[in-house]
């Protein structure tokens, strides 16, 4: 009793009637930008975590970008070896 093709088409027609094609385009692009921003923030969180681990290990705090890049490189090599 899942949603079939006929139900999806009916929903699409109703949404088109309510919002219009132009509004749907802007909603789609806004949703895409939101997903892209979410993915970027998730990646930034991983980088901050790696930076925190490096600082804890006694890395030089004057150049955090270098430490983050080093942590990302190490993580990529670890992922590739798995």
C-alpha positions as CSV (number, residue, x, y, z in Angstrom):
1,X,0.0,0.0,0.0
2,X,2.9,2.4,-0.8
3,X,2.7,5.5,-2.9
4,X,2.4,4.5,-6.6
5,X,3.1,6.4,-9.7
6,X,-0.5,7.7,-10.0
7,X,-0.5,9.1,-6.5
8,X,2.9,10.9,-7.1
9,X,1.5,12.5,-10.3
10,X,-1.6,13.7,-8.5
11,X,0.6,15.2,-5.7
12,X,2.8,16.9,-8.3
13,X,-0.1,18.4,-10.2
14,X,-1.6,19.7,-6.9
15,X,1.7,21.2,-5.8
16,X,2.1,22.9,-9.3
17,X,-1.3,24.4,-9.0
18,X,-0.7,25.7,-5.5
19,X,2.8,27.1,-5.9
20,X,3.3,27.5,-9.6
21,X,6.4,26.5,-11.6
22,X,8.5,29.6,-10.8
23,X,8.0,29.3,-7.1
24,X,8.8,25.5,-7.2
25,X,12.1,26.4,-9.0
26,X,13.1,28.8,-6.2
27,X,12.0,26.3,-3.5
28,X,14.2,23.6,-5.2
29,X,17.2,25.9,-5.4
30,X,16.8,27.0,-1.8
31,X,16.5,23.4,-0.7
32,X,19.7,22.5,-2.7
33,X,21.6,25.4,-1.1
34,X,20.4,24.3,2.4
35,X,21.6,20.7,1.8
36,X,25.0,22.0,0.4
37,X,25.4,24.2,3.5
38,X,24.6,21.3,5.8
39,X,27.2,19.1,4.1
40,X,29.8,21.9,4.4
41,X,29.1,22.5,8.0
42,X,29.3,18.7,8.7
43,X,32.8,18.8,7.1
44,X,33.8,21.8,9.1
45,X,32.8,20.1,12.3
46,X,35.1,17.2,11.4
47,X,37.9,19.6,10.8
48,X,37.4,21.3,14.1
49,X,37.4,18.0,15.8
50,X,40.7,17.0,14.2
51,X,42.1,20.4,15.1
52,X,41.2,19.9,18.7
53,X,42.9,16.5,18.7
54,X,46.1,18.0,17.2
55,X,46.1,20.9,19.7
56,X,45.7,18.3,22.5
57,X,48.8,16.5,21.2
58,X,50.9,19.6,21.4
59,X,50.8,20.9,17.8
60,X,51.7,24.5,17.2
61,X,48.6,26.6,17.7
62,X,49.9,29.5,15.6
63,X,49.0,27.8,12.3
64,X,45.7,26.0,12.8
65,X,45.1,25.8,9.0
66,X,48.3,23.7,8.6
67,X,47.2,21.4,11.4
68,X,43.8,21.0,10.0
69,X,45.1,20.2,6.5
70,X,47.5,17.7,8.0
71,X,44.7,16.0,10.0
72,X,42.6,15.8,6.8
73,X,45.4,14.3,4.9
74,X,46.0,11.7,7.6
75,X,42.3,11.0,7.7
76,X,42.1,10.5,4.0
77,X,45.1,8.1,4.0
78,X,43.5,6.2,6.9
79,X,40.2,5.9,5.0
80,X,41.9,4.7,1.8
81,X,43.8,2.0,3.8
82,X,40.6,0.7,5.3
